[in-house]
Amino acid sequence: MSKADNDFSAALEGKNIPILTLDEKWHLLFTEMEKTSEIEDLERRLNVLVKREAAIHDECKKIKVLKKKLLGDIVPLRDRVAKTGDKKADRQLQETKRLIEDCNRKLDSHEDELLDLPREMYKVNYDLMIATMDLCYEQMHDNTRSINQIDKWIRKVRIELKKNIIKLQEQEMENFNIYSYMHKIFGPEVIELFDMSYDPQRRHPIRTPDGEAGRNYIE
């Protein structure tokens, strides 16, 4: 185990880490990212262990129900054999005892497995958590690099936009002033003739501070 793993283990001691494959929020993470082969492998292993634990608990319940029934059968069979010496009842008694012993062996085996399973599940779940964290932080770092590049581009464009807005406003004001001076120097009738000749509205409209053509602005 690496120093990083030791640090994580120490920090997580006593913390309740949910079984990730049973957590819907964990699955939602991968609507944003693609699972690595390591994550897929750990997910499969953890699901096998979870299903195995559930199957053992279910089997233990069934065995206990059967054992309870067998224990209920053994007393009358024993009494019957003791009173009558019935060989058939004796064979049934011996078979019942054997079945009870078989139940006990299976329960002992399952209990031993149930002691080991949580440790194994914790280890696989822990590895899956670390692999998930690695992927998430890698994705966030990639996103951050992209965000920083986009932010840099936006700031650059914003500066250029401000410069162009100022330039636009200055040139519109220049158009307005030129057109205004032309009116004052040559008079509206002469300007009207040149307007008709140059047709600024159709070919190169004269932009002014309010966004209208210069002639309309002066009027």
Salt bridges, closest charged atoms under 4 A:
ASP7 OD2 - LYS3 NZ 3.07
ASP23 OD1 - LYS25 NZ 3.32
GLU43 OE1 - LYS35 NZ 2.87
ASP58 OD2 - LYS62 NZ 3.46
GLU59 OE2 - HIS110 NE2 3.33
ASP73 OD2 - LYS69 NZ 3.11
ASP86 OD2 - ARG80 NH2 2.97
GLU95 OE2 - ARG98 NH2 2.69
ASP102 OD1 - ARG105 NH2 3.49
ASP102 OD2 - LYS106 NZ 3.58
GLU113 OE2 - ARG52 NE 2.90
ASP116 OD1 - ARG119 NH2 2.58
ASP127 OD2 - LYS123 NZ 2.59
ASP142 OD1 - ARG145 NH2 2.03
ASP151 OD2 - ARG155 NE 2.99
GLU172 OE2 - ARG207 NH2 2.71
ASP195 OD2 - ARG215 NH1 3.73
ASP199 OD2 - ARG202 NE 2.60
